[in-house]
Each structure stands twice: as C-alpha cells, then as structure tokens.
Amino acid sequence: MPHDPRPRRVAPIGARVQLAHTVTDVVDVSGTGVLIRVSYKLRPGSEWPLVLELPSAAPVQVTGRVVRCEPIAVSLPAGAVLE
C-alpha cells in the first residue's frame, strides 16, 4: 500500500518560538508543522498562541495545536544525561 512521503523538514538556524512566557528554539519546520523543544509537558490537543521568529522575516503570530509531547534524553557538558 503506497503512502505519502513525509514533508521535507528544515532546521532553520536562529529560529525561535514564543510560547506563553517561554522563548524556545525551533528544532525543525515542515509544511505540516513546527517541532519545538520546551522544558515542560504540553497536553496533546491543546492550542497555544505562538509567535514564530525567523532570522530573515518579521515575526508571525499563529495558533499552534499540540500533536504530541514526548520526553527525550538531553545530554549536558561533562557527560551528564537528563531524561
């Protein structure tokens, strides 16, 4: 059964998102969404006002819907790993 390929993802250098009172880096952007990394859990299905800041464009205000929220391991200097 054929399936549609995933949209191309781009990791824009210097792109950030304002989410509530948090400013965070953009991991990647595709035609179907934006992947960001935050230090707290967001409920799937919840909607948030966002300001997308790209280095070469004016800020864009949008409403984002959380599709999934998964904890990941984070490596720190000196070999420490947090989950």
C-alpha beads as a LAMMPS data file, in Angstrom:
LAMMPS data file: protein, C-alpha beads

83 atoms
82 bonds

1 atom types
1 bond types

-500.0 500.0 xlo xhi
-500.0 500.0 ylo yhi
-500.0 500.0 zlo zhi

Masses

1 110.0

Atoms # bond

1 1 1 0.000 0.000 0.000
2 1 1 1.686 3.278 -1.073
3 1 1 1.961 6.105 1.418
4 1 1 2.700 9.781 1.073
5 1 1 6.282 10.707 1.887
6 1 1 6.832 12.899 4.911
7 1 1 7.092 16.595 4.122
8 1 1 10.655 17.882 3.888
9 1 1 11.918 19.171 7.245
10 1 1 14.329 22.084 7.611
11 1 1 16.295 23.081 10.724
12 1 1 16.294 26.887 10.493
13 1 1 19.313 28.375 12.263
14 1 1 18.337 31.053 14.754
15 1 1 14.569 30.467 14.539
16 1 1 12.691 30.742 17.821
17 1 1 9.147 30.479 19.122
18 1 1 7.474 32.438 21.887
19 1 1 5.069 30.083 23.666
20 1 1 3.235 31.616 26.635
21 1 1 6.063 33.110 28.744
22 1 1 8.755 30.906 27.212
23 1 1 11.080 31.567 24.300
24 1 1 12.489 28.363 22.830
25 1 1 14.471 27.221 19.806
26 1 1 12.831 25.687 16.756
27 1 1 14.150 22.157 16.068
28 1 1 12.698 21.897 12.565
29 1 1 9.953 23.203 10.300
30 1 1 7.967 21.409 7.589
31 1 1 4.908 22.133 5.503
32 1 1 2.760 20.493 8.179
33 1 1 4.191 21.876 11.395
34 1 1 6.969 23.053 13.660
35 1 1 8.924 20.937 16.136
36 1 1 9.992 22.837 19.254
37 1 1 11.652 21.799 22.489
38 1 1 10.246 23.003 25.832
39 1 1 11.116 22.052 29.400
40 1 1 7.555 21.218 30.446
41 1 1 4.796 18.901 29.271
42 1 1 2.066 20.159 26.955
43 1 1 -1.248 18.337 26.645
44 1 1 -1.852 16.855 23.177
45 1 1 -4.836 18.566 21.574
46 1 1 -4.291 21.830 23.461
47 1 1 -3.951 25.040 21.468
48 1 1 -1.473 27.847 22.183
49 1 1 -0.819 31.290 20.747
50 1 1 2.687 31.338 19.258
51 1 1 4.998 33.928 17.792
52 1 1 7.369 32.378 15.250
53 1 1 10.577 34.394 14.899
54 1 1 12.668 33.664 11.806
55 1 1 16.010 35.445 11.324
56 1 1 15.143 36.778 7.858
57 1 1 11.453 37.642 8.304
58 1 1 9.060 39.576 10.506
59 1 1 7.595 37.658 13.478
60 1 1 4.455 35.661 12.641
61 1 1 1.623 35.194 15.146
62 1 1 -0.217 31.879 14.836
63 1 1 -2.197 29.434 16.948
64 1 1 -0.490 26.071 17.331
65 1 1 -2.082 22.763 18.303
66 1 1 -0.015 20.218 20.236
67 1 1 0.026 16.952 18.272
68 1 1 2.334 15.034 20.604
69 1 1 4.585 15.694 23.570
70 1 1 7.360 13.216 24.288
71 1 1 10.166 13.375 26.868
72 1 1 13.646 12.981 25.423
73 1 1 17.068 12.453 26.927
74 1 1 19.196 15.602 26.985
75 1 1 22.996 15.452 27.077
76 1 1 24.827 18.073 29.107
77 1 1 28.507 19.006 29.324
78 1 1 30.716 16.669 31.377
79 1 1 28.756 13.619 30.197
80 1 1 25.586 14.153 32.259
81 1 1 22.322 12.932 30.704
82 1 1 18.869 14.032 31.845
83 1 1 15.552 12.440 30.990

Bonds

1 1 1 2
2 1 2 3
3 1 3 4
4 1 4 5
5 1 5 6
6 1 6 7
7 1 7 8
8 1 8 9
9 1 9 10
10 1 10 11
11 1 11 12
12 1 12 13
13 1 13 14
14 1 14 15
15 1 15 16
16 1 16 17
17 1 17 18
18 1 18 19
19 1 19 20
20 1 20 21
21 1 21 22
22 1 22 23
23 1 23 24
24 1 24 25
25 1 25 26
26 1 26 27
27 1 27 28
28 1 28 29
29 1 29 30
30 1 30 31
31 1 31 32
32 1 32 33
33 1 33 34
34 1 34 35
35 1 35 36
36 1 36 37
37 1 37 38
38 1 38 39
39 1 39 40
40 1 40 41
41 1 41 42
42 1 42 43
43 1 43 44
44 1 44 45
45 1 45 46
46 1 46 47
47 1 47 48
48 1 48 49
49 1 49 50
50 1 50 51
51 1 51 52
52 1 52 53
53 1 53 54
54 1 54 55
55 1 55 56
56 1 56 57
57 1 57 58
58 1 58 59
59 1 59 60
60 1 60 61
61 1 61 62
62 1 62 63
63 1 63 64
64 1 64 65
65 1 65 66
66 1 66 67
67 1 67 68
68 1 68 69
69 1 69 70
70 1 70 71
71 1 71 72
72 1 72 73
73 1 73 74
74 1 74 75
75 1 75 76
76 1 76 77
77 1 77 78
78 1 78 79
79 1 79 80
80 1 80 81
81 1 81 82
82 1 82 83
